[in-house]
Amino acid sequence: MIGPAILLSAAMVALSGLLFGYSTAAIAGALQQIEALLSLSILEEQVLVASVPAACFVGAIAAGPATARAGRRSVLILAFTLAVVGNIVALTAPGFGLLVGARMLVGLAVGLSSMIAPMYGAEITPARWRGTVVASFQLAVTAGILLAYATPLIIPGEQSWSLILGLGIVPAAIGVATVFLLPESPRWLLARDRMPEAKIAAARLGLHESLAEMMPAVHDGAPAALWSTIRRGSTMAVLILCSVLFILQNLSGIDGILYYAPRIFEQLGFTAGTSALAATFGLGVLNFLATLVALWLVDRAGRRPLMIVGSAVMVAGLGCVVLSSMLAMPYLGLVGLGIYIVAFALSLGPLPYVLMAELFPSTIREAGIATASATSWLFNMLVAFTFLSLVEAFGLSAVILLFLSMCALALVIGILFVPETRGRSLEAIEENVLSGKRIRRVGAE
């Protein structure tokens, strides 16, 4: 039976994902309005788009030390509060500089919450529901993207851009209230020798039967230095795998499509304005529906099969987009992007977050997840800051072909290295990692 604690945990993770999705994708529907209003150059457009992932990179780096010192709950409350302030500024921003500043404040919040929420959710949820709760982050990201794509169609007009950007205040404000209802992670409390509080938190979360299992894993690694833990067993392989998965997630093309979808559809031959925005909204619908399927499959089909099959289908989808661009067949491009989006939502979308939350040993979980998340945002920023310039210099077909090659690499990585962790406790996975099992086998019995 799903208890109230699991529902609150899922809501917390989902609100973080909703903030992530809406805050990053809202610029797609507002960018052309802002460009016309402020007469932005291509470089300034890319700076405005890249300001969020750049600040997310800083937030992801800061998240590890902050949560290790202050706890998951306190830092997540801070993140949601920063997002509230940033969105208020975005609603009233009168110029380019202040708008960039507002987006960076929101980006800092998203960087913190995107690292903390999956980890916090994994730590406070029973193993049976852990994959679903953590994967709900990616579902909420896609819901946020869908809402961001729908908003310009619902609120048309040349001056609607500030409202399009500022509506991220809604999930941020609800997120603050939700986290206040949750206790701190029992695993974090145990690592700080706060046993009475850990017992209370575990009882509230329905984890009291797992408390004894948590204690050896937490305390066995607590005195170890960070670097010595990284060198122990397969921990370095876990760090490399999670970072590589996030790099491939971003270089697979999702960020270029996420931020510049209306421009891509114009390049493929769709009419600028409502037609391109409607096609973009269609992708958002597919993304959301496919992620619903992924949420159902992640604890049934498993992580590894989804990664392998999804990556292969992404290659096929982007191949259609390349042909569409070369042959001037816009609807083939729309179909190809739809296939790509569905496959991404089943594989490279949710799985890096699920695996990141499951594979890192407790001693270095904050630092490991922060490193993987920061890597993700660094490459997200790289794509955001270069996409328009690359398309202008080399053409859309060449850029999509580059993304296709990254999807092919993800397929190879999935076959060779991605483990199956479905249904395994965090402590059992940690034991396998620290004992030096091959990365492909760390989820085995």
C-alpha positions as CSV (number, residue, x, y, z in Angstrom):
1,M,0.0,0.0,0.0
2,I,1.2,3.5,-0.8
3,G,1.3,5.5,2.4
4,P,1.3,9.3,2.8
5,A,5.0,9.5,3.2
6,I,5.6,7.9,-0.2
7,L,3.2,10.3,-1.8
8,L,4.9,13.3,-0.2
9,S,8.2,12.0,-1.3
10,A,7.0,11.6,-4.8
11,A,5.4,15.1,-4.7
12,M,8.7,16.6,-3.6
13,V,10.6,14.9,-6.4
14,A,7.9,15.8,-8.9
15,L,7.8,19.5,-7.9
16,S,11.6,19.7,-8.3
17,G,11.2,18.1,-11.8
18,L,8.4,20.4,-12.7
19,L,10.5,23.5,-11.7
20,F,13.4,22.1,-13.8
21,G,11.3,21.4,-16.9
22,Y,9.3,24.6,-16.9
23,S,12.2,26.9,-16.1
24,T,14.5,25.4,-18.8
25,A,11.9,25.1,-21.5
26,A,9.9,28.4,-21.0
27,I,12.6,30.3,-23.0
28,A,11.6,28.4,-26.2
29,G,8.3,30.2,-26.4
30,A,9.5,33.6,-25.1
31,L,12.8,33.9,-27.0
32,Q,11.5,35.3,-30.2
33,Q,9.4,37.9,-28.4
34,I,12.4,39.0,-26.3
35,E,14.7,39.0,-29.3
36,A,12.2,41.3,-31.2
37,L,11.7,43.6,-28.2
38,L,15.3,44.0,-27.2
39,S,16.9,43.5,-30.7
40,L,19.2,40.7,-29.5
41,S,22.1,39.3,-31.5
42,I,22.5,35.5,-31.9
43,L,25.2,35.7,-29.2
44,E,22.9,37.5,-26.8
45,E,20.1,35.0,-27.5
46,Q,22.5,32.2,-26.6
47,V,23.7,34.0,-23.5
48,L,20.0,34.4,-22.4
49,V,19.3,30.7,-23.0
50,A,22.6,29.5,-21.5
51,S,22.2,31.6,-18.3
52,V,20.0,29.0,-16.7
53,P,22.2,25.9,-17.3
54,A,25.3,28.0,-16.4
55,A,23.8,28.8,-13.0
56,C,22.6,25.2,-12.7
57,F,26.2,24.1,-13.0
58,V,27.1,26.3,-10.0
59,G,24.2,25.0,-8.0
60,A,25.0,21.4,-8.7
61,I,28.6,21.9,-7.5
62,A,27.4,23.7,-4.4
63,A,24.7,21.1,-3.6
64,G,27.0,18.3,-2.4
65,P,28.9,20.3,0.3
66,A,25.7,22.1,1.3
67,T,23.7,18.9,1.8
68,A,26.5,17.2,3.6
69,R,26.7,20.1,6.1
70,A,23.0,21.2,6.4
71,G,21.0,18.2,5.3
72,R,18.9,17.4,2.3
73,R,15.7,19.0,3.6
74,S,17.1,22.5,4.5
75,V,19.0,23.0,1.2
76,L,16.0,21.9,-0.8
77,I,13.8,24.5,1.0
78,L,16.5,27.1,0.2
79,A,16.5,26.0,-3.5
80,F,12.7,26.4,-3.8
81,T,12.8,29.8,-2.1
82,L,15.5,31.0,-4.5
83,A,13.3,29.9,-7.4
84,V,10.3,31.9,-6.0
85,V,12.5,35.1,-5.8
86,G,14.0,34.6,-9.3
87,N,10.6,34.1,-10.9
88,I,9.2,37.3,-9.2
89,V,12.2,39.2,-10.7
90,A,11.5,37.6,-14.1
91,L,7.9,38.8,-14.0
92,T,9.0,42.4,-13.6
93,A,12.4,42.4,-15.4
94,P,12.7,45.6,-17.5
95,G,15.9,44.8,-19.4
96,F,18.4,42.2,-20.7
97,G,20.8,42.4,-17.8
98,L,18.2,42.0,-15.1
99,L,16.4,39.3,-17.0
100,V,19.7,37.3,-17.3
101,G,20.2,37.8,-13.5
102,A,16.7,36.5,-12.8
103,R,17.2,33.5,-14.9
104,M,20.5,32.8,-13.2
105,L,18.8,32.9,-9.8
106,V,16.3,30.4,-11.0
107,G,19.1,28.3,-12.6
108,L,20.9,28.2,-9.2
109,A,17.7,26.9,-7.6
110,V,17.2,24.3,-10.4
111,G,20.9,23.2,-10.1
112,L,20.5,22.6,-6.4
113,S,17.1,20.9,-6.5
114,S,17.9,18.7,-9.5
115,M,20.8,17.2,-7.6
116,I,19.2,17.0,-4.2
117,A,15.6,15.8,-4.9
118,P,16.4,12.5,-6.6
119,M,19.0,11.6,-3.9
120,Y,16.6,12.7,-1.1
121,G,13.8,10.8,-2.7
122,A,15.9,7.6,-3.1
123,E,17.0,7.8,0.6
124,I,13.5,8.3,2.1
125,T,11.6,5.8,-0.1
126,P,11.3,2.0,0.4
127,A,13.2,-0.1,-2.2
128,R,9.9,-1.3,-3.8
129,W,8.9,2.2,-4.8
130,R,12.3,3.8,-5.1
131,G,12.7,3.5,-8.9
132,T,9.2,4.9,-9.5
133,V,9.6,7.8,-7.1
134,V,13.0,8.8,-8.5
135,A,11.8,8.4,-12.1
136,S,8.9,10.7,-11.3
137,F,11.5,13.5,-11.4
138,Q,11.9,13.0,-15.2
139,L,8.1,12.6,-15.6
140,A,7.6,16.0,-13.9
141,V,10.4,17.5,-16.0
142,T,8.5,16.5,-19.1
143,A,5.3,17.9,-17.6
144,G,7.0,21.2,-17.0
145,I,8.3,21.2,-20.5
146,L,4.8,20.5,-21.8
147,L,3.4,23.4,-19.8
148,A,6.1,25.7,-21.0
149,Y,5.3,24.8,-24.6
150,A,1.6,25.2,-24.0
151,T,1.8,28.6,-22.3
152,P,2.7,30.7,-25.5
153,L,-0.3,29.1,-27.2
154,I,-2.6,29.8,-24.3
155,I,-1.3,33.3,-23.6
156,P,-0.5,34.8,-27.0
157,G,0.7,38.4,-27.5
158,E,4.0,40.2,-28.1
159,Q,4.3,41.1,-24.3
160,S,3.4,37.7,-22.8
161,W,7.1,36.7,-22.5
162,S,7.4,37.9,-18.8
163,L,4.4,35.8,-17.7
164,I,5.7,32.8,-19.8
165,L,9.0,32.9,-17.9
166,G,7.6,33.9,-14.4
167,L,5.0,31.1,-14.0
168,G,7.7,28.9,-12.6
169,I,6.9,30.5,-9.3
170,V,3.9,28.1,-8.9
171,P,5.9,24.8,-8.5
172,A,8.5,26.6,-6.5
173,A,6.0,27.9,-3.9
174,I,4.2,24.6,-3.6
175,G,7.6,22.9,-3.3
176,V,8.6,24.9,-0.2
177,A,5.4,23.9,1.5
178,T,5.8,20.2,0.6
179,V,9.3,19.9,1.9
180,F,8.3,21.4,5.2
181,L,6.0,18.3,5.7
182,L,8.9,15.8,5.2
183,P,11.5,14.8,7.8
184,E,15.2,14.8,7.1
185,S,16.8,11.7,5.5
186,P,17.4,9.0,8.2
187,R,20.6,8.0,6.4
188,W,21.9,11.5,6.7
189,L,20.9,11.7,10.4
190,L,22.6,8.3,11.1
191,A,25.8,9.5,9.4
192,R,25.8,12.4,11.9
193,D,25.2,10.1,14.9
194,R,21.7,11.5,15.4
195,M,20.1,8.2,16.2
196,P,17.0,9.5,18.1
197,E,16.1,11.8,15.2
198,A,16.8,9.1,12.7
199,K,14.4,6.7,14.4
200,I,11.7,9.3,14.4
201,A,12.3,10.1,10.7
202,A,12.4,6.4,9.7
203,A,9.1,5.7,11.6
204,R,7.4,8.7,9.8
205,L,8.7,7.4,6.4
206,G,7.8,3.7,7.0
207,L,11.5,2.8,7.0
208,H,11.8,1.6,10.6
209,E,12.4,-2.0,9.5
210,S,15.3,-0.9,7.3
211,L,17.0,1.2,10.0
212,A,19.3,-1.6,11.1
213,E,20.3,-2.3,7.5
214,M,21.2,1.4,7.0
215,M,23.4,1.7,10.1
216,P,26.4,-0.6,9.0
217,A,26.5,1.0,5.5
218,V,26.5,4.5,6.9
219,H,28.9,4.0,9.7
220,D,31.3,1.6,8.0
221,G,32.2,4.3,5.5
222,A,31.8,7.4,7.6
223,P,35.5,7.7,8.8
224,A,36.9,7.1,5.3
225,A,38.4,10.0,3.4
226,L,36.6,10.9,0.2
227,W,39.4,10.0,-2.1
228,S,40.1,6.6,-0.4
229,T,36.4,5.7,-0.9
230,I,36.5,6.8,-4.5
231,R,39.4,4.4,-5.1
232,R,37.7,1.5,-3.3
233,G,36.1,-1.2,-5.3
234,S,34.1,-0.1,-8.4
235,T,33.4,3.4,-7.0
236,M,35.5,5.2,-9.6
237,A,33.7,3.2,-12.4
238,V,30.4,4.3,-10.9
239,L,31.5,8.0,-11.0
240,I,32.7,7.7,-14.5
241,L,29.6,5.9,-15.7
242,C,27.2,8.3,-14.2
243,S,29.1,11.3,-15.5
244,V,29.3,9.8,-19.0
245,L,25.5,9.0,-19.0
246,F,24.8,12.7,-18.2
247,I,27.2,13.9,-20.9
248,L,25.5,11.6,-23.4
249,Q,22.0,12.7,-22.2
250,N,22.9,16.3,-23.1
251,L,24.9,15.7,-26.3
252,S,22.2,13.4,-27.6
253,G,20.4,16.5,-28.8
254,I,17.7,17.0,-26.1
255,D,18.9,20.4,-25.1
256,G,19.1,21.9,-28.6
257,I,15.5,20.6,-29.2
258,L,14.3,21.7,-25.8
259,Y,15.6,25.3,-26.0
260,Y,15.3,25.9,-29.8
261,A,12.4,23.7,-31.0
262,P,10.5,26.5,-32.8
263,R,13.7,27.5,-34.7
264,I,14.3,23.8,-35.6
265,F,10.8,23.4,-37.0
266,E,11.3,26.6,-39.0
267,Q,14.5,25.2,-40.4
268,L,12.7,22.0,-41.4
269,G,10.1,24.0,-43.3
270,F,7.3,24.8,-40.9
271,T,5.8,28.3,-40.9
272,A,7.2,30.6,-38.2
273,G,4.9,31.5,-35.3
274,T,1.9,29.4,-34.4
275,S,2.7,26.5,-36.7
276,A,6.2,26.0,-35.2
277,L,4.9,26.5,-31.7
278,A,2.1,23.9,-32.3
279,A,4.6,21.4,-33.6
280,T,6.8,22.1,-30.6
281,F,3.8,21.5,-28.3
282,G,3.2,18.2,-30.1
283,L,6.7,17.1,-29.1
284,G,5.9,18.1,-25.5
285,V,2.8,15.9,-25.5
286,L,4.7,12.9,-26.8
287,N,7.5,13.5,-24.3
288,F,5.1,13.6,-21.4
289,L,3.1,10.5,-22.5
290,A,6.3,8.5,-23.2
291,T,7.7,9.4,-19.7
292,L,4.4,8.1,-18.2
293,V,5.2,4.8,-19.8
294,A,8.8,4.9,-18.6
295,L,7.6,5.5,-15.0
296,W,5.6,2.3,-15.3
297,L,8.4,0.3,-17.0
298,V,11.4,1.3,-14.9
299,D,10.6,-1.0,-12.0
300,R,9.2,-3.7,-14.4
301,A,11.3,-3.9,-17.5
302,G,14.4,-2.7,-15.7
303,R,17.0,-0.1,-16.3
304,R,19.3,-1.9,-18.7
305,P,16.8,-3.0,-21.3
306,L,15.3,0.5,-21.4
307,M,18.7,2.0,-21.9
308,I,19.7,-0.3,-24.8
309,V,16.4,-0.3,-26.7
310,G,15.8,3.4,-26.2
311,S,19.3,4.4,-27.4
312,A,18.8,2.4,-30.6
313,V,15.5,3.9,-31.4
314,M,16.9,7.4,-30.8
315,V,19.5,6.8,-33.5
316,A,16.7,5.8,-35.9
317,G,14.6,8.9,-35.0
318,L,17.4,11.4,-35.6
319,G,18.3,9.6,-38.8
320,C,14.8,10.6,-40.0
321,V,15.5,14.2,-39.0
322,V,18.7,14.3,-41.0
323,L,16.9,13.0,-44.1
324,S,14.1,15.5,-43.6
325,S,16.6,18.4,-43.5
326,M,18.5,17.2,-46.6
327,L,15.3,16.3,-48.6
328,A,13.1,19.3,-47.5
329,M,10.4,16.9,-46.1
330,P,9.2,18.7,-42.9
331,Y,6.7,16.1,-41.8
332,L,9.4,13.4,-41.9
333,G,11.4,15.6,-39.5
334,L,8.4,15.9,-37.2
335,V,7.9,12.1,-37.2
336,G,11.7,11.6,-36.6
337,L,11.7,14.1,-33.7
338,G,8.6,12.4,-32.3
339,I,10.3,9.0,-32.4
340,Y,13.5,10.4,-30.8
341,I,11.5,12.2,-28.0
342,V,9.6,9.0,-27.1
343,A,12.8,6.9,-27.1
344,F,14.7,9.5,-25.0
345,A,11.8,9.6,-22.5
346,L,12.1,5.9,-22.0
347,S,15.9,5.8,-21.7
348,L,18.4,8.6,-21.5
349,G,15.8,10.9,-19.9
350,P,15.1,9.2,-16.6
351,L,17.7,6.5,-16.3
352,P,20.8,8.7,-15.4
353,Y,18.9,10.1,-12.5
354,V,17.7,6.7,-11.3
355,L,21.2,5.1,-11.6
356,M,22.9,8.2,-10.0
357,A,20.7,7.9,-7.0
358,E,21.2,4.1,-6.7
359,L,24.9,3.5,-7.4
360,F,26.9,5.9,-5.3
361,P,28.1,4.6,-1.9
362,S,26.5,6.5,1.0
363,T,29.9,8.0,2.1
364,I,30.3,9.9,-1.1
365,R,26.7,10.1,-2.3
366,E,26.6,13.9,-2.0
367,A,29.9,14.5,-3.8
368,G,29.3,11.8,-6.4
369,I,25.9,13.0,-7.4
370,A,27.0,16.6,-7.3
371,T,29.8,15.7,-9.7
372,A,27.5,13.9,-12.1
373,S,24.9,16.6,-12.0
374,A,27.5,19.4,-12.5
375,T,28.8,17.5,-15.5
376,S,25.3,17.3,-16.9
377,W,24.8,21.1,-16.5
378,L,28.2,21.9,-18.0
379,F,27.3,20.1,-21.2
380,N,23.8,21.5,-21.1
381,M,25.3,25.0,-21.1
382,L,27.7,24.0,-23.9
383,V,24.8,23.0,-26.2
384,A,22.7,26.0,-25.2
385,F,25.5,28.4,-25.9
386,T,26.6,27.0,-29.3
387,F,23.5,25.5,-31.0
388,L,22.4,28.5,-33.1
389,S,26.0,29.3,-34.0
390,L,26.7,25.7,-35.1
391,V,23.5,25.5,-37.2
392,E,24.4,28.8,-38.8
393,A,28.0,27.6,-39.5
394,F,27.4,24.0,-40.6
395,G,23.7,23.6,-41.2
396,L,21.0,21.7,-39.2
397,S,21.8,18.3,-40.8
398,A,25.4,18.3,-39.6
399,V,24.4,19.3,-36.1
400,I,21.7,16.6,-35.9
401,L,24.2,14.0,-37.3
402,L,26.5,14.9,-34.4
403,F,23.7,14.3,-31.9
404,L,22.9,10.9,-33.7
405,S,26.5,9.8,-33.2
406,M,26.2,10.5,-29.4
407,C,23.0,8.3,-29.3
408,A,25.0,5.5,-31.0
409,L,27.7,5.9,-28.3
410,A,25.0,5.7,-25.6
411,L,23.9,2.4,-27.1
412,V,27.4,1.0,-26.9
413,I,27.8,2.2,-23.3
414,G,24.4,0.7,-22.4
415,I,25.4,-2.7,-23.8
416,L,28.8,-2.8,-22.2
417,F,28.5,-1.1,-18.8
418,V,25.0,-0.2,-17.6
419,P,24.0,-2.5,-14.7
420,E,20.5,-3.8,-13.7
421,T,19.5,-2.5,-10.2
422,R,15.8,-3.1,-10.2
423,G,14.5,-4.2,-6.8
424,R,17.8,-4.1,-5.0
425,S,18.3,-2.2,-1.8
426,L,20.8,0.7,-1.8
427,E,22.8,-1.1,0.8
428,A,23.1,-4.3,-1.3
429,I,24.2,-2.3,-4.3
430,E,26.7,-0.4,-2.2
431,E,28.2,-3.6,-0.9
432,N,28.7,-4.8,-4.5
433,V,30.3,-1.5,-5.5
434,L,32.7,-1.4,-2.6
435,S,33.6,-5.1,-3.0
436,G,34.8,-4.4,-6.5
437,K,32.2,-6.1,-8.6
438,R,32.4,-5.2,-12.3
439,I,30.2,-2.2,-13.0
440,R,27.9,-4.3,-15.1
441,R,27.2,-6.6,-12.2
442,V,26.9,-4.3,-9.2
443,G,23.1,-4.8,-9.2
444,A,23.3,-8.6,-9.1
445,E,22.6,-10.9,-6.2
